[in-house]
């Protein structure tokens, strides 16, 4: 058997801001791949439509 002593003071401190950030990360549910793909398609469609509208505007 062996024994490991841990220091009373950690070599780093965790601030309140870090704690709240960690809490936010654990509370968020990860998006599944289908949801990510759906969001990407919505953005892609919106960009394509804006591009088409701009081309029509230039051609007019």
HELIX and SHEET records of a PDB file:
HELIX    1   1 UNK A   16  UNK A   27  1                                  12    
HELIX    2   2 UNK A   33  UNK A   59  1                                  27    
END                                                                             
